[in-house]
Amino acid sequence: MSSKGRVSAQRSSESQLEAARRQIDELGALAETGELLDPSLDLSRLTLRALELALRAVPADAALLVVDGGDGFTSNYLLRGETRLQELGECPSMLAREVLESGEEGVRRSVASPGARAMAEVLGGEPAVRIAVPLRRADRILGALEMAYRYEPEPEFLDHSPALGSVAANLSIALDNARLVREHARRARVLSLLFDVGTKISDHVELDDVLDAIVDSVRELIPADAVGIFLIDEKTNEIRDTTMRGYDVSLAEASLKADSGILGWVAESAQGLIVPDVSKDPRYVEVRPSTRSELAAPLKYEDRVIGVFNLESDELSAYGPRDLELLTTFGNQAAISIVNARLHEEVTEKRLLEQQLEIARGIQESLLPRESPEVSGHFLAGTAIPSQAVGGDYFDFVPLSGDRWAIIIADVTGHGIPAGLVMAGFRAEIRAALRHDDEPRHVFAVVNRALHRELAPDYFVTAFLGVYCPDSGKLVYSNAGHPAGLLIQRGGGVEPLTEGG
């Protein structure tokens, strides 16, 4: 055999050996892809192992994994021969983005795209070719796997090798499982935290204490530079109660309205709102000059919006869909505590009012005659039964000189405690006037002037005053707008006492 033939045979043998070695690597990578399904792998170790297997499956110089984490994309790459992942932040590869959007694999040789420039920095030179495949699970695109070559590879490696496809398939399953595990763990943490927060809130019954506990708990759930809870008065549509942290209170009270701004939009629509950049949202009302992003959610009880949660951050895009979901869930729980606190407040106020009414009833009863006076040959009696606990009805027997008696019957306009207070004032005035003059018309003139000075126009008193002399049987009376008194004759006849006025 000639020297030239021996060289050719040697090259052929080396090529066959290299092909066999590559096939062994592919088969080995294919056999080891099952390791990606290990549930004990966290996302970082899963990413590292997947990129190691991908670089074994194809003779690329770098592998890039882009994963949709729910709140944005994360990108990591691994260079051949290295064992440490490198982070690239959000997806820098236009090719990977196109694969994520289309769900189809792609090949790119252009060196002008942002992804090529980013990979050039990784490889230390412009890549000759890049291959990207989608990571699909059912109808969901979970990410993209991109392989970069410094030099043009052999044609079979541009045709999506079976080993790389196996890595991508198992990686898709592993990423979906990891997503489910993370979601389950996240929900478990959220439920645990919500339970702890609910326990903390339930320790309070006073509304102010409940609101303080709710606002402090929100800051434990979601980081924020300012937190506010704003309760809305259903009748006036105005903010009735506020509890805030991180705001200038005077400025907040002047600027936050229940019918305007982001608060008004959330209250009216009963929907939560994420504002990544408040400077670009026309609904935003500036309260904190340092605020860059905002998150707001309604406080709903049954089908009513009773208030609004508001969180503000000094960073742009500080909040995402999961934050809104968490705040909304917590808002529903907090709304129940708020309603319960309000009911407790109403019950407490009602009990206090009942106690006050009972005291007022006792005082009013003490102002009426405790017993009927004893007058020889006569029987005097009277009673007053108010329609409410306290009222404006009044009667009295006042002893006068000459064994005479002043008989008073009166009624104050209105009901309840206000009428009872006016009645007490009227009693004092008429008793004082009777000490100086017992002529009914003179007494009413004095009392009328006093009441005119002291009472608002909405209140007035009607009264009957008679001065009775038991010895003579004579009754001198005057009627001040009151229903006429009735004189019942011994024989059964009734005579209205209509004189006076």
Disulfide bonds with the S-S distance in Angstrom:
none
